[in-house]
């Protein structure tokens, strides 16, 4: 089939409320290819990025295989790099391969795979669960139809060195101005005079898109409206980018973070070279082991100029490929992969953020993961990166325009950078 025109960029509006998960599915209706029947039982594959959990994913799949003889699931691991994962999935989809049955999609890939009908529409009434956080559920929706179901979500928090703040007599900051003041007070201590302030993932890769989007969204700016029109060129977007540029210009965001991906910043934080770190929840377990809870903690990311911080919504979704021969088994596996038992397992074994709101208030889980209420608040206020059919082009333009502006603060005004980026995005629409 012919891919959709680039004007059909952005994921459609949210679903109307659907029934909770029950019953068996009959068909799924795609716009171009007609109804898809969920038939065929037998072995299937689950395809995801490299498993860094030490075998925890395979252990969970082993439980399924033990309970479902004749419908065994084989784990296929792709590259650890997101771009390489996407390339492998796209190549398989373009030839309608039946080697991949259920695939893990970054939530910003859903629109592309749905628009090209590389994955099939899923039955909303069987998969919708009112306990799934609404912003998370929406990531699987394209043009009001469900093409993917979240199985893990993500949103950043602010990690801070509790021991350094205590030594400087500083309370945990709640605003960006308080963050800057805290950095100044800790730097006044002779042993921490050169400490990095507020770090993030500002290398020229996907992390930059996430971090820059947060400043723009927090200021009230945005990239597209619901009609797929570029709305970036606004005073609000320029204000948000200026906050970020000023952070680098005034030394509150360390220039070293221009080369940081997630683990680089974590290493700086754990070694005592960074006071605050914008990072995903997986780091909590690492910090707990390396530092102990007496030296660090987490807090909500700070408000800026009275505006609540708008986090970037991360996470991955399950989708069933068009080429799958055993779609009945695939659908059954998806239901099992997202159920409450699986969500608890992922959190407890891999510290992956659950999609179910009730788990963030579970007393047993709160004892082990005290940051869950902070994470839930971040998720509820989060916004996704642009869910574009040609997302790779969009994120590349964001990085190409914003990285030089933070690398050389003052070289261009935030207004000019936003105007240039807006123009680039409009060109992509054509």
C-alpha positions as CSV (number, residue, x, y, z in Angstrom):
1,X,0.0,0.0,0.0
2,X,1.0,3.6,-0.5
3,X,2.1,5.5,2.6
4,X,-0.1,8.4,3.8
5,X,0.8,12.0,2.7
6,X,3.0,13.8,5.1
7,X,0.3,16.2,6.1
8,X,-1.3,13.4,8.0
9,X,1.4,13.8,10.6
10,X,-0.1,13.7,14.1
11,X,-1.9,11.0,16.0
12,X,-5.6,11.6,16.1
13,X,-7.8,12.5,19.1
14,X,-8.4,10.3,22.1
15,X,-10.7,7.4,22.2
16,X,-14.2,7.6,23.6
17,X,-14.5,5.5,26.8
18,X,-14.6,1.8,26.0
19,X,-15.5,-1.2,28.0
20,X,-13.1,-3.0,30.3
21,X,-11.2,-6.0,29.0
22,X,-13.4,-9.1,28.6
23,X,-14.5,-11.5,26.0
24,X,-13.1,-12.7,22.7
25,X,-12.5,-10.7,19.6
26,X,-14.0,-11.2,16.2
27,X,-12.5,-8.7,13.8
28,X,-10.5,-5.5,13.5
29,X,-11.2,-2.9,10.8
30,X,-8.4,-1.1,9.1
31,X,-9.1,2.0,6.9
32,X,-7.3,0.6,3.9
33,X,-7.2,-3.1,4.2
34,X,-10.6,-4.0,5.5
35,X,-11.4,-6.2,8.4
36,X,-8.6,-8.2,10.1
37,X,-9.7,-11.5,11.7
38,X,-7.9,-12.6,14.8
39,X,-7.5,-16.2,13.9
40,X,-4.7,-18.7,14.1
41,X,-3.1,-20.2,17.2
42,X,0.4,-21.5,17.6
43,X,3.9,-20.3,18.3
44,X,4.6,-16.5,18.0
45,X,7.5,-14.1,18.5
46,X,7.8,-11.2,20.9
47,X,10.2,-8.6,19.5
48,X,11.8,-5.8,21.6
49,X,15.1,-4.0,22.1
50,X,18.0,-5.6,23.9
51,X,17.0,-7.0,27.3
52,X,19.3,-5.4,29.9
53,X,17.5,-6.9,32.8
54,X,19.6,-10.0,33.3
55,X,17.1,-12.4,31.8
56,X,14.0,-11.1,33.6
57,X,12.0,-10.7,30.3
58,X,12.8,-14.3,29.3
59,X,11.8,-15.5,32.8
60,X,8.4,-13.9,32.4
61,X,8.0,-15.4,29.0
62,X,8.9,-18.8,30.4
63,X,5.9,-18.5,32.7
64,X,3.6,-18.0,29.6
65,X,5.2,-20.9,27.8
66,X,4.7,-23.2,30.7
67,X,1.0,-22.3,30.9
68,X,0.4,-22.3,27.1
69,X,1.8,-25.4,25.4
70,X,1.5,-25.2,21.7
71,X,1.4,-21.4,21.8
72,X,5.0,-20.8,22.9
73,X,6.5,-17.3,22.6
74,X,10.0,-16.8,21.4
75,X,11.8,-13.7,22.5
76,X,13.7,-11.8,19.7
77,X,16.0,-9.1,20.9
78,X,16.9,-6.3,18.6
79,X,19.6,-3.6,19.0
80,X,19.9,-1.6,22.2
81,X,19.8,1.5,20.0
82,X,16.3,2.8,19.3
83,X,17.1,3.9,15.7
84,X,18.4,0.5,14.8
85,X,15.3,-1.2,16.4
86,X,13.0,0.9,14.3
87,X,15.0,0.1,11.1
88,X,14.7,-3.6,11.8
89,X,11.0,-3.4,12.4
90,X,10.4,-1.2,9.4
91,X,12.3,-3.5,7.1
92,X,10.3,-6.5,8.3
93,X,7.1,-4.6,7.9
94,X,7.7,-3.5,4.4
95,X,8.0,-7.1,3.1
96,X,5.1,-8.2,5.3
97,X,7.3,-10.6,7.1
98,X,5.7,-13.2,9.4
99,X,8.9,-13.5,11.4
100,X,7.6,-10.9,13.9
101,X,4.2,-11.3,15.5
102,X,4.0,-9.0,18.5
103,X,6.4,-6.0,18.5
104,X,7.4,-3.4,21.0
105,X,7.0,0.1,19.6
106,X,8.3,3.3,21.1
107,X,5.1,5.4,21.6
108,X,6.2,7.9,19.0
109,X,6.5,5.2,16.3
110,X,2.8,4.2,16.6
111,X,1.5,6.7,14.1
112,X,4.0,5.6,11.4
113,X,3.3,2.0,11.8
114,X,-0.5,2.6,12.0
115,X,-0.6,4.9,9.0
116,X,1.2,2.4,6.8
117,X,-0.9,-0.5,8.2
118,X,2.2,-2.4,9.2
119,X,0.3,-3.3,12.4
120,X,-3.4,-4.2,12.7
121,X,-6.1,-2.3,14.5
122,X,-6.8,-3.8,17.9
123,X,-10.2,-4.4,19.6
124,X,-10.7,-1.5,22.0
125,X,-13.5,-3.2,24.0
126,X,-11.2,-6.1,24.9
127,X,-8.1,-4.1,25.8
128,X,-9.4,-0.9,27.3
129,X,-9.0,-0.8,31.1
130,X,-10.2,2.3,33.0
131,X,-7.2,1.8,35.3
132,X,-4.8,2.6,32.5
133,X,-3.6,6.2,32.9
134,X,-5.3,8.2,30.2
135,X,-2.3,10.0,28.7
136,X,-0.6,6.6,28.5
137,X,-3.6,4.9,26.8
138,X,-3.7,7.6,24.1
139,X,-0.2,6.8,22.9
140,X,-1.6,3.7,21.2
141,X,-4.4,5.6,19.3
142,X,-4.1,6.8,15.7
143,X,-7.0,8.6,14.1
144,X,-9.4,7.5,16.8
145,X,-8.5,3.8,16.4
146,X,-6.4,1.6,18.6
147,X,-3.3,0.1,17.0
148,X,-1.1,-0.5,20.0
149,X,-1.5,-1.0,23.7
150,X,1.0,0.4,26.3
151,X,2.8,-2.2,28.4
152,X,5.3,0.2,30.1
153,X,5.3,3.9,30.5
154,X,7.9,6.5,31.6
155,X,8.3,10.0,32.7
156,X,11.3,11.8,34.3
157,X,11.8,13.0,37.9
158,X,14.4,15.2,39.5
159,X,17.1,13.3,41.3
160,X,19.0,15.3,43.9
161,X,22.0,14.8,46.2
162,X,20.3,14.9,49.6
163,X,23.6,14.8,51.4
164,X,24.9,17.9,49.6
165,X,21.7,19.9,50.1
166,X,21.8,19.0,53.8
167,X,25.4,20.2,54.2
168,X,24.5,23.5,52.6
169,X,21.4,23.9,54.7
170,X,19.1,24.0,51.7
171,X,15.6,22.6,51.4
172,X,14.5,20.6,48.4
173,X,13.7,23.1,45.7
174,X,10.3,23.3,44.1
175,X,10.9,26.0,41.5
176,X,13.5,26.7,38.9
177,X,14.6,29.8,40.8
178,X,15.0,27.7,44.0
179,X,17.0,25.1,42.0
180,X,19.4,27.9,40.9
181,X,19.7,29.3,44.4
182,X,20.4,25.8,45.7
183,X,23.2,25.3,43.2
184,X,24.8,28.6,44.3
185,X,24.7,27.7,47.9
186,X,26.2,24.2,47.4
187,X,28.9,25.7,45.2
188,X,29.7,28.1,48.1
189,X,31.0,25.0,49.9
190,X,34.7,24.7,49.1
191,X,34.5,21.0,48.4
192,X,31.7,21.5,45.9
193,X,32.7,24.8,44.2
194,X,32.9,23.2,40.8
195,X,29.8,20.9,41.0
196,X,27.5,20.6,38.0
197,X,24.1,22.1,38.6
198,X,21.0,20.7,36.8
199,X,21.9,18.0,34.3
200,X,19.9,16.3,31.6
201,X,20.4,14.4,28.4
202,X,21.5,17.2,26.0
203,X,23.7,15.3,23.6
204,X,22.5,15.5,20.0
205,X,20.2,12.5,20.0
206,X,16.6,11.6,21.1
207,X,17.3,12.7,24.7
208,X,17.7,16.3,23.5
209,X,14.3,16.2,21.8
210,X,12.8,15.0,25.1
211,X,14.5,17.6,27.3
212,X,14.0,20.6,25.0
213,X,10.4,19.7,24.5
214,X,9.9,19.9,28.2
215,X,11.0,23.5,28.4
216,X,8.9,24.5,25.4
217,X,5.8,22.7,26.7
218,X,6.2,24.1,30.2
219,X,6.2,27.6,28.9
220,X,2.9,26.9,27.1
221,X,4.4,26.3,23.6
222,X,4.0,23.3,21.4
223,X,4.9,21.7,18.1
224,X,1.5,20.7,16.4
225,X,-2.1,21.2,17.0
226,X,-4.7,18.4,16.7
227,X,-5.1,19.2,13.0
228,X,-1.4,18.4,12.3
229,X,-0.6,22.1,11.8
230,X,2.7,23.5,13.0
231,X,2.1,25.9,15.9
232,X,5.7,26.1,17.2
233,X,6.4,29.7,16.2
234,X,5.0,31.4,19.3
235,X,6.1,33.7,22.1
236,X,5.6,30.8,24.5
237,X,7.8,28.4,22.6
238,X,10.6,31.0,22.4
239,X,10.3,31.7,26.1
240,X,10.7,28.0,26.9
241,X,13.7,27.7,24.7
242,X,15.2,30.8,26.2
243,X,14.9,29.3,29.7
244,X,17.0,26.4,28.4
245,X,19.6,28.6,26.7
246,X,19.9,30.8,29.8
247,X,20.5,27.7,31.9
248,X,23.6,26.9,29.8
249,X,24.7,30.5,29.4
250,X,24.7,31.1,33.2
251,X,26.3,27.8,34.1
252,X,23.3,26.3,35.9
253,X,23.2,23.5,33.3
254,X,26.7,22.0,32.9
255,X,28.3,22.2,29.5
256,X,29.4,18.6,30.0
257,X,25.8,17.6,29.6
258,X,26.0,18.5,25.9
259,X,27.7,15.1,25.6
260,X,25.5,13.2,28.0
261,X,23.1,10.4,27.4
262,X,21.3,8.8,30.3
263,X,24.1,6.8,31.8
264,X,26.7,9.6,31.4
265,X,24.6,11.8,33.7
266,X,24.0,9.0,36.1
267,X,27.7,8.4,36.5
268,X,28.3,12.1,37.2
269,X,25.5,12.2,39.7
270,X,26.7,9.1,41.6
271,X,30.3,10.3,41.6
272,X,29.3,13.6,43.2
273,X,29.9,15.8,40.2
274,X,26.2,16.7,39.7
275,X,23.6,18.1,42.2
276,X,20.4,17.7,40.3
277,X,19.6,15.3,37.4
278,X,16.5,15.1,35.2
279,X,16.3,11.4,34.6
280,X,13.9,8.4,34.1
281,X,12.8,6.2,37.1
282,X,15.0,3.3,36.2
283,X,17.9,5.2,37.9
284,X,16.3,4.9,41.3
285,X,17.4,1.3,41.7
286,X,20.9,2.1,40.5
287,X,21.3,5.0,43.0
288,X,19.9,3.0,45.8
289,X,22.6,0.3,45.3
290,X,25.5,2.7,44.6
291,X,24.7,5.6,47.0
292,X,22.1,4.4,49.5
293,X,19.0,6.3,50.3
294,X,20.8,8.6,52.8
295,X,22.7,10.3,49.9
296,X,20.0,10.8,47.3
297,X,16.2,11.2,46.8
298,X,13.8,12.2,44.1
299,X,11.4,15.1,43.8
300,X,9.0,16.6,41.1
301,X,10.8,18.5,38.4
302,X,10.6,22.3,39.3
303,X,8.0,24.7,38.1
304,X,9.3,27.6,36.0
305,X,7.9,31.1,36.3
306,X,4.9,29.7,38.2
307,X,4.1,27.1,35.5
308,X,4.1,23.4,36.4
309,X,6.8,21.4,34.7
310,X,5.5,19.4,31.7
311,X,7.4,16.1,31.4
312,X,8.0,14.1,28.3
313,X,5.9,11.0,28.2
314,X,8.0,7.9,27.4
315,X,7.2,4.3,27.2
316,X,6.6,1.4,24.8
317,X,3.5,-0.3,23.3
318,X,2.5,-3.7,22.1
319,X,1.4,-4.0,18.5
320,X,0.4,-7.0,16.3
321,X,2.0,-7.1,12.9
322,X,0.0,-7.5,9.7
323,X,2.1,-10.5,8.7
324,X,1.5,-12.5,11.9
325,X,0.0,-15.9,11.1
326,X,-1.3,-16.6,14.6
327,X,-3.1,-13.4,15.5
328,X,-5.4,-15.2,18.0
329,X,-2.4,-16.2,20.1
330,X,-0.8,-12.8,19.6
331,X,-3.9,-11.0,21.0
332,X,-4.1,-13.4,23.9
333,X,-0.4,-12.8,24.7
334,X,-0.9,-9.0,24.5
335,X,-3.7,-9.2,27.1
336,X,-1.4,-11.2,29.3
337,X,1.6,-9.0,28.8
338,X,-0.3,-5.9,30.0
339,X,-2.3,-7.4,32.9
340,X,-1.8,-6.4,36.5
341,X,0.4,-9.4,37.3
342,X,2.8,-8.5,34.4
343,X,2.8,-4.9,35.5
344,X,3.8,-5.8,39.0
345,X,6.5,-8.1,37.7
346,X,8.0,-5.4,35.5
347,X,8.1,-2.9,38.3
348,X,9.6,-5.2,40.9
349,X,12.2,-6.9,38.7
350,X,13.1,-4.0,36.2
351,X,11.8,-0.8,37.9
352,X,9.7,-0.2,34.8
353,X,6.8,2.3,35.3
354,X,3.4,0.6,35.3
355,X,0.5,1.7,33.1
356,X,-2.1,1.1,35.8
357,X,-2.9,4.0,38.1
358,X,-3.9,1.9,41.1
359,X,-0.4,0.4,41.4
360,X,0.9,3.9,42.2
361,X,-1.1,3.8,45.4
362,X,-0.5,0.2,46.4
363,X,0.8,0.1,50.0
364,X,3.1,-2.9,49.3
365,X,4.7,-1.3,46.3
366,X,5.1,2.1,48.0
367,X,7.3,0.5,50.7
368,X,9.7,-0.7,48.0
369,X,9.2,2.2,45.6
370,X,8.5,5.4,47.6
371,X,8.8,7.6,44.5
372,X,5.7,6.2,42.8
373,X,3.4,9.2,43.8
374,X,6.0,11.6,42.3
375,X,6.2,9.6,39.2
376,X,2.4,9.4,38.8
377,X,2.2,13.2,39.1
378,X,4.8,13.5,36.4
379,X,2.9,11.0,34.1
380,X,-0.4,12.8,34.6
381,X,1.1,16.1,33.5
382,X,3.3,14.7,30.8
383,X,3.0,15.3,27.0
384,X,4.3,13.1,24.3
385,X,6.9,14.1,21.7
386,X,5.2,14.8,18.3
387,X,3.5,11.6,17.3
388,X,4.3,12.0,13.7
389,X,4.0,9.6,10.8
390,X,7.5,10.7,9.8
391,X,8.8,11.2,13.3
392,X,12.5,10.5,12.4
393,X,12.5,13.6,10.2
394,X,10.8,15.7,12.9
395,X,13.2,14.8,15.7
396,X,16.2,15.3,13.5
397,X,15.1,18.9,12.7
398,X,14.5,19.6,16.4
399,X,18.0,18.4,17.2
400,X,19.6,20.2,14.3
401,X,18.2,23.5,15.3
402,X,18.3,23.4,19.1
403,X,21.7,21.8,19.7
404,X,23.8,24.7,18.3
405,X,21.7,27.2,20.3
406,X,22.6,25.5,23.6
407,X,26.1,24.6,22.5
408,X,26.9,28.3,21.9
409,X,24.4,30.3,24.0
410,X,23.9,33.8,22.6
411,X,24.9,32.9,19.1
412,X,21.2,33.1,18.0
413,X,18.1,34.3,19.8
414,X,15.6,31.8,21.0
415,X,13.0,33.5,18.8
416,X,15.1,33.0,15.7
417,X,15.8,29.4,16.5
418,X,12.1,28.7,17.0
419,X,11.2,30.5,13.7
420,X,13.8,28.4,11.8
421,X,12.7,25.2,13.3
422,X,9.0,26.0,12.7
423,X,9.9,26.7,9.0
424,X,11.7,23.3,8.8
425,X,8.7,21.5,10.2
426,X,6.3,23.2,7.8
427,X,8.5,22.1,4.9
428,X,8.3,18.5,6.1
429,X,4.5,18.7,5.9
430,X,4.7,19.1,2.2
